[in-house]
Amino acid sequence: MSEEHLSDRNNGAPLWVVWLLLAGVVIAGLAGVALGAIGFPREKIVEKPVEITVEKRVEVPVEKVVEKIVEKIVDRPVEVVRMVDKIVKVPAELTPEQKSAVVFAGRIFDPTQAKAGVSLFKLSDRILVTSALSGDGSRNISTGLIIARVESAFRQQGFRVVSSDSKEYPFSIAEVGGVFLEGRDTYGKILSVSGSYNITISQPVTYFNNWDNSGVDKMVLKRGMLPLYHKGGSLNYGSLHFDEIPDVFGKMAEAAANELRKANDN
């Protein structure tokens, strides 16, 4: 074998072999890809919208019912009693003063409560003595001595004599009075004293004004002195017996004091 032929062997494989090997590698790669695609399929990712339900909480206002109790003002005091769904007003019991007023009003308008006549009241043990003498003949009579005799008659019956400015209310008033004339001669000399005399006992009373002309709600209570005892007589004394006139009033006062001592409440 020649050296040139040996050198071609030693220099490598022929060129067509090299291209054949490269073609085989490419074909093997493509075959691998094809087999991989068939044997191992790829996953396909698909985006799909997901519906998410969100629970929404709504605050519903709750109606709050507030129970309110209203008390109505009435003319007289009442007691309020709470029931299930209503208020019942129960009239309060009358006070002792109100009960007395009801009884008092009933007596006023009840004809059977009226009494015949008005007599002295058992008022107190106090007495005030006053004088109401008049006429020309009274100048010949000692008013001071007459009042002293009348006061003595009441003291003997247990009464206490008070002054005209006394604040010890209530007290009775004993008033002595009379109208006297003078008898004279032709020379103007006083010969006699004559006239009428009396004694009146008055006591304080409480009464209503305008009884017939106004309603009960407009009545006004007032106080006054009401004459409840009156006695009298007449006299004719000569000038020699003028000093005996006070004794006449004294005896009349004794009878009046006795009646006042026996007076009853009515």
Phi, psi and omega in degrees: 000141182279160182295330182289324177288325177292322180293329178290325176292315184293335183282357176124179180286164181291160185292323182295334177292320181298316181292329177292322178294318180296320179295323178294324179295318181295316180297319179298323179294316181294322178297323178294320179295318181296317180295324178294323180292324181283317184283329182233085182291145179279150176279138178256120181270119180245126177277117181241128180295134179254129180275120180251124179268120179255123180279122180256127183259121182253128178278115180264122180297134180261128179287123180260121182263121178250122181275127182240128181256124180248123179264133181263133180281128179242174185293327181235157184298141180229156173257129182265123180251122182277122176255192183294308184226020179203167180247128180250126180265123181250122180301136179286156180292140180296146177284164177303323180294320179293321177297320178296322179295322178296316179296318181298314180296323178297323179291326181295316186264004179262113182301332182290346181276347183287145178243147181285125177078163178233125181244177181296149178262149172279081192272299181196180178261018182253143182218139175243128182253127178232169182233143177220048179282142181215173181096158181297328182292339181293343178292341181264006181242135179281105180296320180299320180291324178296314180297320180298318180294321180292316178299320179298322180296320179288324178297324179296336178266007176092011179273155178251122183278131179245164180275170184291339179258020183293142176256009182276065181281141004264160174211158178270156180240125176252116182247125176261137182214177179165157177238121187235144178246158178257143173249124183237157175270187183291344180263001178089007180280138181285124181255326184205165174231129180221157178157193181250151179226160181198165172223135182232131176252122178247148179225149180290141178226160175249134184215169178260142175271155176049047185304318185270342189255357182223159178285172181299325183289347180252005180290141179239130179280134177226163177239147178203174178260127183245122177293120183242355180211133180211124176221151179193186180191196179227158181213162176206102185243139175281169185298335180283349184236019178300329183290347180273348182299318177302328179294328178298315177294326180296315179294321178295324179291327178300316179294320180294319179296323178295320178294320179293326178293327181272359185300145180245154174289134178213000000 
